[in-house]
Amino acid sequence: MMSSDAIANELRAYFAGQLGDGDGGNGSARDVLPPALSAALFTSNDLPLLDLVRMLGTQLTAEHHSTRARAVRLLAIVLNAAVSNKSAILNTQALRTLTTFFTDKLEDAADILTATPDPDRHKHLSPTTMVQYTIAALTTLATVPTFPAASLAPALAHAITTHIPPVKHLLPQAQRFAFFRLFDAILARHRTSIFKQSGKTEQEQAILAGYTKFAEGEKDPRNLVYAFAIDWVILTEFDLEPTMVEAFFDITFCYFPITFRPPPSDPYGITTAQLKLALARALSATPHFHKHLFPLLLEKLSASPTQTKLDCLHLLSETIPIWGRAAVSKQDNADKLANVLETEIMYPSDADTPAEAEVLTNAAVNTLAVLLRTLYSADPAPERQWPQVDPPEGLAPTIITKASTYLREPASALAPRAAKYLLGACVRADKGTAYLAAYAACDVLLPIFKDPDEGVAVRAPVLKALSDVVYALRTSYEQDNKVVPAVVAQNSSAAATGYKFDAPTASTDAAPQPAELIPTQESTDEADSVGPPAMRKQRRTYFGDNRPLHPFRLDILSALSNGLRAPVVSSPHSNPLLSSNSGGGGGGYRASAMNLFVNLAHIEGFFTLGGPKQREPGQGGEDGGDEDEDGAEPELEENELEWGVREITSSLTQAGPTLEWTSASQNMDVDSPSPEPVLEEESSAQLVARQAAILALQEIRTVPPQGLGVRLLETDVLPQIFALLPDRMIWPSSGGAREGIPRSVEVQRRAVRTALSTVTALCDADEAPGLCELAVVRLCTKIELAGATAVSTSDGEVGRRQFEENVAYVRGLLSTLATVLSASASASASAQVRIVALGRIVSDLPVKLVALVLRHLGTATMGGEEGGKKDVVLLDPSVIRQTGELLVVLVRALGQVAPGKESKQFELARVLEAVFVKGEVGGVLDGGRVGARFRFDPLSLTSGDGARSERREERDALFLFAAASIPLSSAVPLPTVPGRTTTTATTAPEALANWLTVVLRFTADAQTSIQADAGYALLVCALNKYAGSALPAIVKGVLDDFWKDSLYRLSSSPLDREGRVAWERTLSAWSWAAKALLVRGGANAGEGLGMVDRMMEEVMCVREGVDQGVQRLAAGVLGVVTKGEDGVLIKENGAVVRALARQRLFSYLLPKIIDGYQSNFPSQSDPSPSPTPTPTPTTTKKTPPPLSHTQSIYLTAFTSILPNLPLPLLKDRIRPLFPLLVRSLDLADPPGRAAAVRTVTLAAAWGKREKEEGVMRARGEDVNDGVVGVGLDLVEEYVGTLLERVGGMLDPGAENTPTVRIAALKCLATLARTVPHISIHSHANRVLRALATRGRGIDDPKRQVRVEAVDAREAFFVLSAQKG
């Protein structure tokens, strides 16, 4: 039992300021109870809560304000602890007593704020402490489930809205926020007890008036979130007097439009969109805002910035259905708004960017559609009963008449906007306006289409305009049953998403029901408009809309037939712009017809789908047919949908006009002799038609009913598309050719490109997994057939060219296969998720691909035995590499099908280990069809004495095993090395050591780059995934032996071509191993840094015993260690990657390289790391001394890691690094030169941006990026040197490769556009002369170099024309 004396002592200490201080008046975590008091209240339950109140009686009524505030604070802390501990001390009596007490204390708390501060007692207490803890206690009490709301809530609401608003100006933001939370809590849980008469009684009006007084002028975003939510509940549920409605409008609309921009590190997670949404919900809560809101929005729409107009349009879209038909029809309001909207739609502002104009136009169209829907559509809700206005009168016919006027000139600039936007809004609004708009469009456009006087050129814009109208119909039918209006969809739960504080509950705990809506006051229509618009919308269908296109159905089909069959014949003088807009060459005409067909296909009921002719659905009796009579036997209808799909497919598969170019000046008479047509580049018209056909077929997948489109593609389209793919590419032995390429080969290439691009677009694993599976089967068949193409030395040039064609063909097939199985660039889902849906076929595909390659190893061997070595397409290194990339995608997916021990990766790993490690080829892959008459040992494990297999193809094939190993989980065990494992109980370190020994030997002996890459991948995966938390000693020994043996072996060998390659393989393998350990972090990172340091000290930086070329190789391979995205060491592949691992590496390497460079200055004439500014930009510069060998080594190392430096780190260290950048421009190494000049370009670009942001900050404008560097200052300081050395890179040569020259020209253009005019102007003429020199710059042999030279020349022309 706790002693009462102990409690009394703690209370005396508390009130003396010796216990419980330090909160600072902000309710921090220091609000803890004294120990004895806490134990008595919640542990032993010896002290009832009301007894504690009696013990505090003297302090609660003390004369000093600070003493009373401290007593209230203590009670509030006790109350919060009781609720947190779910203590039983908060019984009904305690709740009543405490609520009454704290309610009465509100007046006292307000008085303390205005009273004279007590100068002697408790200076640490804020004057707002009483308010803070009183509101906190009342919030806690109001949220207790047993709170007696009926008797206490009205008095509580009245007290807080009476005593707190007068002292609002004295409260900080946190305590104003506490007020809003309290009012939100009582409104959410007890509003039926407080507002029994929906705000009509005098006390209820006083509460609302007090709230509006407190909310007026609030500016804090967190408080506004609560204020807008509270406003929405009150305006939606209560029947307010006109004066109160106006008061709520005044405190709400003053925030429109929202201009709030969250700071970069917003602690509350409030976004501009969330505030706009909350304000829009409040402003659209009641129809009584109409007379206040509509004139203001109309005024803002007439002359406001783009963003303000957007906000107005979005708000109108939400409020017009709430206002109702009668309200928007008063005083020509609808006509006024329609005129403003028409202006925004038809005449976008030139000041807006195209993207901004498009967004604004779409918002205006949506608002116009909402306006028309409100005016004409029926509302079957019992409480409203709006009648349908059909046929439409007034506004809609006026808009349609104006649009028809524009359509009479379909080639004009306004006709497409009238069709797409004005008529589109009418179509989306209501079935009556849709019928009228569709009829008017067809009535105007189709006669123009058929008029022979108009010419063929007008047909494309006619079909385009008609397609836009049909598209509006299509989207209305597709989305109507999915539409969720903004007022409902953007509810408070969505608005609260992302908040980092407790969101308002008043608008979520009790959403208003239709029966609770505001009753009629003035007009039935106006009052009944309250409620979400979805309650009035019914699902629209083509037949429900009375088939608006049916009167012109035959004319539309005739126009479609003409457009889909239009020839695409391009003239050499055809205008590419006209081909897509006005039908030039037939490409735009056919594209418009395809687009129209697709939109019509998505309107269920327009096309007939075959079968016996019968009456249209919904028609019967005498209305059953239009012109057909009933017969004894029904006639068969053509499947019009299949017909259209066949016509679109034919545009992809047909030869002749689509693929050939015919000169307009040639005699087109078929009887006249003419030479064989020459195949030209695909014209713009042909390209438009082909792309339109692919997009049309892509959309056919989703035509209703569900599954019909996919069936059409599977049965009618894909067989024709796959027929374009040959079994193998054929290179004729003779025939006409252009630039050495026969015409038949060009035709084949175009057919293959068309087929593969079509398959890629149609066989998407997400949208059509069935089509994707079909594509996988057919593509694999083609890969098998074309991949079997072989060539020997006796086949001559024709055989070699045919082999190269098939290599490119198989690579295209593999790339297409990877694309259809992988995520598209715009998709958020990963590639693996898409593949999992394909099931078994993907599980078998990796083994099948490996079998296809290995089968031909035996073929190549047998071919060699017959006297001529054969090269097989599937064994070409580029094909093997492409196959490996596909395997990475497939194996990565297998780990997601069934993660863990049941993963398909385990089974695949066992199969691949048996083949590539144990050599068990026969009977394992592909049913034993892989030839077993040759010994397959790519790792040279069974060759005896470690002898290396000399067959390149066999060792190249190991790349497939390496690629499949990259995404394997670390749970999959390492391969078991034959002959090195004495027992089955080999430890993990021993298994890793044995495997590393084999892999390192294979990598060091690699004959080709693909073999080396295979070794690197196997090495990295083994070390990174299986090294453990600390590298085992046995593994360290393997790495150490490899390094020592390699150095000894290579140092004694001549540095010829093979020796240089061997050094490169060894150093790269060592670097990859170091990187694998570095990214693991922890102790392994230290091992990795040690390996890097060892390579630098023993090879790169050593002065004797190592060839200079080897030192440069060692400096260059540092780029391997520092490269970030290598496609192997990523988490998607199961690699262990720790954050900041690369930063640790750079923090080690950069100082070491800078120190090494500085310590090797031959004299003091070399630029120092911290240069002093030159007096003027035209100062004569001394020619720098030539780089010593050691300096060039360090600069090579610097430039090798330069492209991989993280941008923040580069910005932070740019000043000490910039002199090294300047000297790196003198390197003879092309990659180093290119890296240095690119970094100079980057420094100038970001420096310019930072200068501009600095000006913005000086003006007080918002800038998100807070980093300001000195990049541009350094570039300006060295501008003369930079221009001289970068200009010297323009001469073609071994050191100045095209890559270097392109980088140099981009740097020159950037310098001209970023460096201040005063510093660079004097160099402009010299640079222009250099760019115009014969053989360099704009006269460079390479086209891409010339393109960049023209851009650089233009930048300097502008610079020279400017005046400083």
Salt bridges, closest charged atoms under 4 A:
ASP21 OD1 - ARG70 NH2 2.52
ASP21 OD1 - HIS124 NE2 3.02
ASP23 OD1 - ARG73 NH2 3.15
ASP31 OD1 - ARG73 NH2 3.16
ASP51 OD1 - ARG54 NH1 2.45
ASP108 OD2 - ARG68 NE 2.79
ASP108 OD2 - LYS105 NZ 3.41
ASP118 OD2 - HIS64 ND1 2.93
GLU218 OE1 - ARG176 NE 2.84
GLU237 OE2 - ARG191 NH2 2.70
ASP239 OD2 - LYS200 NZ 3.29
ASP311 OD1 - LYS276 NZ 3.23
GLU342 OE1 - LYS402 NZ 3.12
GLU344 OE2 - LYS309 NZ 2.86
ASP379 OD2 - ARG384 NE 2.82
ASP379 OD2 - ARG536 NE 3.54
GLU383 OE2 - ARG384 NH2 3.15
ASP468 OD2 - LYS464 NZ 3.12
GLU478 OE2 - ARG474 NE 3.20
ASP480 OD1 - LYS537 NZ 2.98
ASP502 OD2 - ARG181 NH2 3.62
GLU526 OE1 - LYS330 NZ 3.19
ASP545 OD2 - ARG540 NH2 2.86
ASP555 OD1 - LYS450 NZ 3.62
GLU616 OE1 - ARG547 NH1 3.81
ASP626 OD2 - HIS550 NE2 2.67
ASP630 OD2 - ARG615 NH2 2.60
GLU635 OE1 - LYS613 NZ 3.47
GLU638 OE2 - ARG646 NH2 3.88
GLU640 OE1 - ARG553 NH2 2.49
GLU642 OE1 - ARG646 NH1 3.97
GLU647 OE2 - ARG565 NE 3.14
GLU660 OE2 - ARG743 NH2 2.62
GLU676 OE2 - ARG743 NH1 3.95
GLU682 OE2 - ARG690 NE 2.83
GLU699 OE1 - ARG474 NH2 2.67
ASP727 OD1 - LYS782 NZ 2.99
GLU746 OE2 - ARG738 NH2 3.70
ASP764 OD2 - ARG834 NH2 2.57
ASP766 OD2 - ARG834 NE 3.48
GLU784 OE2 - ARG855 NH1 3.62
GLU805 OE2 - ARG749 NH2 2.35
ASP844 OD2 - ARG840 NH1 3.29
ASP871 OD2 - ARG800 NH2 3.27
ASP871 OD1 - LYS869 NZ 3.52
ASP926 OD2 - ARG855 NH2 2.15
ASP926 OD2 - ARG929 NH2 2.83
ASP937 OD2 - ARG935 NH1 3.88
GLU950 OE1 - ARG948 NH2 3.60
GLU953 OE2 - LYS869 NZ 2.44
GLU953 OE2 - ARG952 NH2 3.33
GLU954 OE1 - ARG951 NH1 2.40
ASP956 OD2 - ARG952 NH1 2.55
ASP1013 OD2 - ARG881 NH1 2.85
ASP1040 OD2 - LYS1044 NZ 3.09
ASP1040 OD1 - ARG1094 NH1 2.69
GLU1087 OE2 - LYS1036 NZ 2.92
ASP1093 OD1 - LYS1152 NZ 3.28
GLU1097 OE2 - LYS1152 NZ 2.68
GLU1098 OE2 - ARG1094 NE 3.26
ASP1126 OD2 - LYS1075 NZ 2.69
ASP1166 OD2 - ARG1223 NH1 2.62
ASP1226 OD2 - ARG1223 NE 3.37
ASP1226 OD2 - ARG1285 NH1 2.93
GLU1250 OE2 - LYS1211 NZ 3.53
GLU1253 OE2 - ARG1249 NE 2.92
ASP1273 OD1 - LYS1251 NZ 2.84
ASP1291 OD1 - ARG1336 NE 3.38
GLU1295 OE1 - ARG1233 NH2 3.54
ASP1340 OD2 - ARG1301 NE 2.76
ASP1351 OD1 - ARG1313 NH2 2.99
